[in-house]
Amino acid sequence: MSPPAPASRKIFRDPTRLARNLRALLRSHELALVPASALIGIVAAACVTLMTKTAMFMHVLIYDLPFDLHLSAADHVAPLAAFSALMLGGLGLGVMEAFRIRKGIPGPVDPVEANALRGGQMSLRDSIVVSFQTLVSNSCGASVGLEAGYAQIGSSLGSFFGQNLRLRRGDLRLLVGAGAAAAIGSAFGAPLTGAFYAFEVVLGTYSIAAAGPVFAASIIGVLVTKFVSGAPYQIVTPPVQPLTFLQYPVLFVLAGCSVALGVSVMRLAGASERALQTTSAPIWSRPLLGGTAVAALATVTPQVLGAGHGALGLNISGNFPLTVLAAFLALKAVASLISLATGFRGGLFFASLLMGATMGKIYGALLIAGLPAFAPDPTICILAGMATLGVVIVGGPLTMSFLVLENTSDYSVTAGVIAASIVASLLVRSTFGYSFSTWRLHLRGENVRSASDIGWIDDLKVGKLMRHNPPTAPAWLPIDEFCDRHPLGSSQFVVLLDENGRYAGMVNLAESHLHARGAEVLMSSLARQKDVWLVPQMNAKTAMALFDQTEADQLVVLDPETKAPIGVLNEAYLARRYAEQADAAFRSAFGM
C-alpha cells in the first residue's frame, strides 16, 4: 500500500483548493501582495517587450528602414508604403469596430475607468483586443504610441489575477495599478516613473500599503525588460548648465504655455470626434480616411508617424529653424488628433513628450533672442516642456518629472522640472480639471476627474437601500376611514395612491390622527412630496442631495415606468450607509 500524498501535493492537485488558499493568504497577509505583484510585473514586462519588438519589426518591414532607425527619424518614407500601410491598417480597424457595434459588444474599459468606476474589474480578452489594435495602429504608422496598449495589458493582467481569486475591491484596484506600473516602468526603463504612473494616474492616490506591491511590480518589470532586450525607449540629452533662482519664473511661464497647448489639443480631440460622428461616413471607413490623411502628412515629414521616439531625438539634437520646429509641432498635433478621432487605437503619452520638447526648444530659443539675461540652458527648457505638457495631457506631475529625470540621468535640474510640473498641474486642474484619459470619459458622460474610486457611489443604489412594500392607502379616503385602517404606531408615513395605482403623495400618520374626526376632508389634501420621489437606479449621492433639497425624512421609491410605489427610503438610514461606505473607501485608498 503506497503512503498517502503530502498535504502540499494534494493542494497543487486541486486547483480550487489552491485558489482558495491563495485568496486566504492574500487577504490575511498584506505582504503576500508583493510577490503576487512581482509575478504580474514579469508577465507585463514580457508583453511590453513583445509588443515593442513587433512594432519595430513591422516598421522595418513596411517602410524598409534600417534596424537601428526609428520610423519618425527617417529622412523620408516611400509614399506608396505610407498610403498602403495606413489605409489597410485603418480599414482593418474600421471593420473590427463596425463588427463590435453591430454585435452590440460593449466598448473596452481602460485602467482609469476600471479603478474609478468598476472597482478594478477589467476584461483580459477585451484588453488583448485593445492591445492588438494599438499594435496594429502603431505598426502601420498612425500617429499614436504603444503606451496605452502597454498599460492596458499590464493592468488587465492584474485584474484577471485578482478577479479569479475573488479579491476585495481595494486589493483588486491595487493589482491593476501594479500591472500598469510594471508596463510603463519597463517601457522606459524607469521604475520610479512606472510606480508614480500607477499612484497618480491609475490609482489616484498614494498610500504606504500600496507602495510595496506597486514598486515591486515596477522594479521587476524594468529588470526583466533590461535582461531580455534593454529598455525600449531612452531619451538622450546633452549636459545642462545649472539652473539659477531667477530662471524659475521663466519655467513657470513655460508651464502656462504647456497648459494652453495641452488643453487646446484635448478640446480639439473631443471636437474632432463629435464632428466626425455628425458625418455620414460609415464606421468602417473612418480609420481608412484617417490613415489617408496621416499618410499625406507623412509625405511632408515622417516625424508625424508613430509615437515619435526618433523625432524626439532629432528635435533635441538638431539645429532646425524655429519655423520648421513650429511646423513639426503643428503637424504632429494634427496627425495625432486625426489618428485618434478616426478610430486608430493608442494614446498621446509619448506624443505629449515630443510636442512638449519641441515647444520647449522653441521657447528656449526665443528667450535667448529676446531675454538672454533670464534664459536658462535650452536643454532645461526642452526637459521642462516635456514634463509639463506630459502633466497636462497624461496627468501626474511626479510621473512625468521622474520620466524625464530617469531617462536623461541628469538630476541637476530636478527642482526646476518638478516645480514647473507642479505649476502645470495646478493650472490645468483649476482651469480645465481633466487629463486626456479622464477628459474622454467626461465626453462619454462620466463624472471622473481622476482614478480615485468613486464607483462605490454608483454601487450604492436606492434599490438596494429601500424598504420594500410600504403601507399604502387610496388618496380619496376620508380621514375617519383612513385612521381606522392605519392606527397610530403602525407606521410613520403612508403612501397615497390615485385611482390608477400611481403615486399621489405621502402623509404623516400622526398628523392625520390629529385632525378632528367627522371632518369632511379627503386624505389627498394632506399629501406631501407629491412631485418628489426616488427611483431604484438612483445612486446614494444623488438621493442625499434630494433629501437635502426637500428637507424630508422619508421619500418614496417609484417604478420609473408605472410610477407605482415599490419602497421607501429613510434619510437617516441613507446617511449612515453613505458614511460607512465613504469611510471604507477612504480606508481602502490609504491602506488603513
C-alpha positions, 0 to 999 in steps of 0.5 A: 500500500503506497503512503498517502500524498503530502498535504502540499501535493494534494493542494497543487492537485486541486486547483480550487483548493489552491485558489482558495488558499491563495485568496486566504493568504492574500487577504490575511497577509498584506505582504503576500501582495508583493510577490503576487505583484512581482509575478504580474510585473514579469508577465507585463514586462514580457508583453511590453517587450513583445509588443515593442519588438513587433512594432519595430519589426513591422516598421522595418518591414513596411517602410524598409528602414534600417534596424537601428532607425526609428520610423519618425527619424527617417529622412523620408518614407516611400509614399506608396508604403505610407498610403498602403500601410495606413489605409489597410491598417485603418480599414482593418480597424474600421471593420473590427469596430463596425463588427463590435457595434453591430454585435452590440459588444460593449466598448473596452474599459481602460485602467482609469475607468476600471479603478474609478468606476468598476472597482478594478474589474477589467476584461483580459480578452477585451484588453488583448483586443485593445492591445492588438489594435494599438499594435496594429495602429502603431505598426502601420504608422498612425500617429499614436504610441504603444503606451496605452496598449502597454498599460492596458495589458499590464493592468488587465493582467492584474485584474484577471489575477485578482478577479479569479481569486475573488479579491476585495475591491481595494486589493483588486484596484491595487493589482491593476495599478501594479500591472500598469506600473510594471508596463510603463516602468519597463517601457522606459526603463524607469521604475520610479516613473512606472510606480508614480504612473500607477499612484497618480494616474491609475490609482489616484492616490498614494498610500504606504500599503500600496507602495510595496506591491506597486514598486515591486511590480515596477522594479521587476518589470524594468529588470526583466525588460533590461535582461531580455532586450534593454529598455525600449525607449531612452531619451538622450540629452546633452549636459545642462548648465545649472539652473539659477533662482531667477530662471524659475519664473521663466519655467513657470511661464513655460508651464502656462504655455504647456497648459494652453497647448495641452488643453487646446489639443484635448478640446480639439480631440473631443471636437474632432470626434463629435464632428466626425460622428455628425458625418455620414461616413460609415464606421468602417471607413473612418480609420481608412480616411484617417490613415489617408490623411496621416499618410499625406502628412507623412509625405511632408515629414515622417516625424508625424508617424508613430509615437515619435521616439526618433523625432524626439531625438532629432528635435533635441539634437538638431539645429532646425529653424524655429519655423520648421520646429513650429511646423513639426509641432503643428503637424504632429498635433494634427496627425495625432488628433486625426489618428485618434478621432478616426478610430486608430487605437493608442494614446498621446503619452509619448506624443505629449513628450515630443510636442512638449520638447519641441515647444520647449526648444522653441521657447528656449530659443526665443528667450535667448533672442529676446531675454538672454539675461533670464534664459536658462540652458535650452536643454532645461527648457526642452526637459521642462516642456516635456514634463509639463505638457506630459502633466497636462495631457497624461496627468501626474506631475511626479510621473512625468518629472521622474520620466524625464529625470530617469531617462536623461540621468541628469538630476541637476535640474530636478527642482526646476522640472518638478516645480514647473510640473507642479505649476502645470498641474495646478493650472490645468486642474483649476482651469480645465480639471481633466487629463486626456484619459479622464477628459474622454470619459467626461465626453462619454458622460462620466463624472471622473476627474481622476482614478480615485474610486468613486464607483462605490457611489454608483454601487450604492443604489436606492434599490438596494437601500429601500424598504420594500412594500410600504403601507399604502392607502387610496388618496380619496379616503376620508380621514375617519376611514383612513385612521381606522385602517392605519392606527397610530404606531403602525407606521410613520408615513403612508403612501397615497395612491390615485385611482390608477395605482400611481403615486399621489403623495405621502402623509404623516400618520400622526398628523392625520390622527390629529385632525378632528374626526367627522371632518369632511376632508379627503386624505389627498389634501394632506399629501406631501412630496407629491412631485418628489420621489426616488427611483431604484437606479438612483445612486446614494449621492444623488438621493442625499442631495434630494433629501437635502433639497426637500428637507424630508425624512422619508421619500418614496421609491417609484417604478420609473415606468408605472410610477407605482410605489415599490419602497421607501427610503429613510434619510437617516438610514441613507446617511449612515450607509453613505458614511460607512461606505465613504469611510471604507473607501477612504480606508481602502485608498490609504491602506488603513 
